[in-house]
Amino acid sequence: MNRSKGFLLALILLFAYLSWQLVAPFLQYVLAAILTAFVLSPLQNRLETRFSPGLSAFILVALTVVGVIVPFVLIAAAVAGDAARILQDVDPESLQLAELESRIEATTGVEVDLAETLTGSAQEVGTVVLEQSTAWFGAITHALVGIGLALFLLYYLLKDGTALVRWLRDVTPLPEDIQDDFYGALDEVMWAVLAGHVLIAIIQGFIAGLGLVATGIPNAAFWTVVMIVLALIPLVGSFLVWGPAVGYLFLTGEPVLGVALFVYGSLVVGVADDYLRPILVDRYAKLNPAIIILGVLGGLYAFGVMGLFFGPVVLGALIATINVADDYYERRAAESEP
């Protein structure tokens, strides 16, 4: 009997390892499909009251393509255009580099040549892009395949999600009430990260981006995306972009706009975070900022871009699992007492 169990365990580990090798190349897209399916699952349940599970899942996948992927591609194109202009636009007159150089020298006493520095950087970037064109083509192909895979996974996760959860509950060797607590805790952690972490970062970055547009900061679309990413990291936030933007306005002879952006960033952007976070987070599990920042930074290294979302979820799920396990063993200990 023990040898049979050992053999089965070895087979499970072997096939789990081989399965991981299949998933690893597309891990980002698999995680994205899981995250999207989790967010859309309440809508799937509502649609299934009127349509079949397959048709409901197809409708949601189509809406995801139209409402998420297409806008994302358009935003990515705008951001790429802004980034290209940042690298290519090195004309001293159009960028007022001479005025910037003189102001920096007057303020710091250090003589700088921004035009030469930017020109050299642009040339180096152009050389790298040319040399890496083959790698970029492979990356684009991989991305297209990954997006297609993510959409297929999303469809089947929505269509068969209930059956998948039921199978997981059947193979989990825990009582039903403990599993209810466990999955309930995981659900709270997921929504806490999405609502109290990701959504707030998107709103904060977008609000800060409006300030950049209103004050005439160049390439505002690019910097707005950067601020959204930075806002995902506690204690860092969008200030790392709009703060230097205030300095840029002062250096380019726009002190009124600089003051306006500073006031807007300090009050509107800061207050938006202070008011939105309690409203959204208080509905779900509360995660310590230390868990968030460790999850975000560690998740980036472990899972790539999707680690921004799943890093905090993994740490929050660990804490939830420990709490559920503690309750489980406390109940067993109480039941065993005479």
Buried (B, 14 or more C-beta within 10 A) or exposed (E): EEEEEEEEEEEEEEEEEEEEEEEEEBBBBBBBBBBBBBBBBEBBBEBBEEBEBBEBBBBBBEEBEEEEEEEEEEEEEBBEEBBBEBBEEBEBEEBBBEBBBEBBEEEEEEEBEBBEEBBEEBEEBEEEEEEEEEEEEEEEEBEEEBBEBBBEBBBBBBBBBBEEEEEEBEEEEBEEEBBEBBBEBBBBBBBBBBBBBBBBBEBBBBBBBBBBEEBEBBBBBBBBBBBBBBBBBBEEBBBEBBBEBBEBBBBBEBEEBBBBBBEBBBEBBBEBBEEBBEEBBEEBBEBEEEBBBBBBBBBBEBBEEBBBBBBBBBBBBEBBBEEBEEBBEEEEEEEEEE
